[in-house]
Amino acid sequence: MPAALTLPVSRADSALPAPRGGRGIHVTLQCMEAPNSALLFRGVRSLHRPSPSPLGGPLGWLAGIGLAARTLLECLLLYGSIALGRERLDLPALTAALRQAGLSILPALTLVTAALGVILGRQAGLVLASFSLPGVLLFTITYAVVLELVPILVGVLVAGRAGVALAVRHATLVVTGQMDGLLVSGINPIRFVTGPVLLAMLIMSFGFLAWGSLVTIGTAYLWLLLVADVPQFQLIDAVRSALGPANLGEALAKPLVFAVTIAMIATVIGSVAGRDPEAIGEAATRTMIAAVTSILLIDLLFALWPEA
């Protein structure tokens, strides 16, 4: 006797006769009922529903801080193991991270800082034409450029290039399932992905601060020297008085703190992006917004920190 297989379709009932000889499979097509159709529709829709974020809920921010602290700890342990000779530095990964975090944005940084120097030099020349206060004005320009403008500019550029790329890489690993493969293989994804990138961000942030400050101050002072006829000794005195040991240390510390913060934010947001492919773009956007906000808040803390 032929076997029967029932398949739900949206057409009228029909039947296919069995082959001659009495053997074969008898397929019966039946009309799908409304309740079953609704259940199937809800099931398919639930498959496309994005999974909840691991950092959701009222204590999600606390879990994010914990993951950021664990990320920083893993990176420090990695650098310590490399310094002690227990692990090797992944030079190809570090070179790629340096190229992505630094060399790709060097032309943009040079152009922006040079334009900023010309703008400051021209505005300072206009002020000096009305008020004879060259020492105070030059001190203010030097202080603002080295301690405020260039560190924030470097932090924003690093966040937009290296931070977003790091978040996208973590999110891509999660979406494609490669994160599970790293964990199954016994590879720490934080050390494997974030470790070289954070080191590259620290190196390039320090270099960008020195280069950006040199280009901005040099361009502004060159404009004042050639156009506004400001004496050269006043420019040198302004640099000496504005860049004391404490101010110079603060200027060097800001980009490094910004780089660490950006790397932690990118790692946390990218790691908990979820399995939905759309989460990759959302992780990039959230990383940029969170990084820029954190940079401004950290700079505010530096400004409000009591002086010794």
Stockholm file with secondary structure:
# STOCKHOLM 1.0

chainA/1-308         MPAALTLPVSRADSALPAPRGGRGIHVTLQCMEAPNSALLFRGVRSLHRPSPSPLGGPLGWLAGIGLAARTLLECLLLYGSIALGRERLDLPALTAALRQAGLSILPALTLVTAALGVILGRQAGLVLASFSLPGVLLFTITYAVVLELVPILVGVLVAGRAGVALAVRHATLVVTGQMDGLLVSGINPIRFVTGPVLLAMLIMSFGFLAWGSLVTIGTAYLWLLLVADVPQFQLIDAVRSALGPANLGEALAKPLVFAVTIAMIATVIGSVAGRDPEAIGEAATRTMIAAVTSILLIDLLFALWPEA
#=GR chainA/1-308 SS CCEEEEEEESSCCEECCCCTTSCSEEEEEEECCHHHHHHHHHHHHHHTSCCCCTTCSTTHHHHHHHHHHHHHHHHHHHHHHHHTTSSCCCHHHHHHHHIIIIITTHHHHHHHHHHHHHHHHHHHHHHHHHCCCHHHHHHHHHHHIIIIIHHHHHHHHHIIIIIHHHHHHHHHHHHHTHHHHHHHTTCCHIIIIIHHHHHHHHHHHHHHHHHHHHHHHHHHHHHHHHTSCCCHHHHHHHHHHHSCHHHHHHHHHHHHHHHHHHHHHHHHHHHTSCSCTTHHHHHHHHHHHHHHHHHHHHHHHHHHSCCC
#=GC SS_cons         CCEEEEEEESSCCEECCCCTTSCSEEEEEEECCHHHHHHHHHHHHHHTSCCCCTTCSTTHHHHHHHHHHHHHHHHHHHHHHHHTTSSCCCHHHHHHHHIIIIITTHHHHHHHHHHHHHHHHHHHHHHHHHCCCHHHHHHHHHHHIIIIIHHHHHHHHHIIIIIHHHHHHHHHHHHHTHHHHHHHTTCCHIIIIIHHHHHHHHHHHHHHHHHHHHHHHHHHHHHHHHTSCCCHHHHHHHHHHHSCHHHHHHHHHHHHHHHHHHHHHHHHHHHTSCSCTTHHHHHHHHHHHHHHHHHHHHHHHHHHSCCC
//
